[in-house]
Amino acid sequence: MGGLLEFIVVTLVIGVAIFLLSTLFKEKGILIPIVTSLLSIILIVCGFIEGGFGGMGMGYIGISALIASIIDLFILIFIMAKKMAKE
């Protein structure tokens, strides 16, 4: 159960960092989760290529960053839609 808790904590930390960076760049903030998800996919592929424990660690961080960026993307789209509906 400890590994799952660590994965959730790492995903939350990465997600909060992506969200805070996205809120700093208000107009182009939606690009940060998209770029992060693309970079995490590249990291996952590099993890498969490297193999071994190093590749497994790269895949771990890549999957965590991918999940966090997708969740942040949905949250930012929801916030932007709410702001547009208000205006």
N, C-alpha and C positions, 0 to 999 in steps of 0.2 A: 504494500500500500504506500510505502514511502516514495517509490519511484513515480507513482501517479500524482502524489501531492507536489513533488518537485516539478513535474511537468506542468501542472496547473499554475504554480507560482511563477515559473519562467514565462509561461504564456501570458499571464496577467501583467507581469513587469514589461514585457515587450509590447503588449497591447496598450498599456498606459503611456509608454514612451511614444508610440506611433500616434496615439490620439492627441497627446500634448503638442507634438510637432505639427500635426495637422491643424490644430486650432491656432497655432502661431501664424501659419500661412493661410489666412482666411479664404482668399480668392482661389488659390491653387492647392488647397489643402487636401483635396480629393486625390491628387496625384501621388501623395506620399504612401497611402496604403497600397495603391496599384503597383508602384515601383518596389515596395517592400515585398509584395507577394511574388513579383517576377524574380527578385533577387533570392527569395527563399526557395523557389522552384529550382533555380540554378544551383543553390547550395545543396539541395536534396540530390540532384543529379550528380554533382561532384562527390557527394558522400557515397553514392553507389559505385562510382568509378574508382574511388580510393579503396573502399572496402576496409575490412578489419575494424578495430575499435575506433580508430580515428574517423573513418567513414560513418560509423554508427553515431558518433558524437555530432558530426556535421549534419546527419539526417535528423537527429533529435532537435537540434536548434532550428533547422530548416522547417520541420513540420510545425514546431511551436510558433515560429514567426509567420508561417503561412496561415495557421488558424487565427492568430491574433490579428493579422492584417485583413483577413476576410471579415472577421467580426467587426473590426473598426470601420471597414468600408460600409457595411450595412448600417452601422450606427450613424456615420457621417451622412449617408444618403437619407436616412430617416430625419435627421436634424435639418438638413438642407430642404427637404420636402416640406417640413413643418414651417420653416421660415418663409418659403415661397407661398404657402397657403395663407400665411398670416398677412402677407403683403398683397 
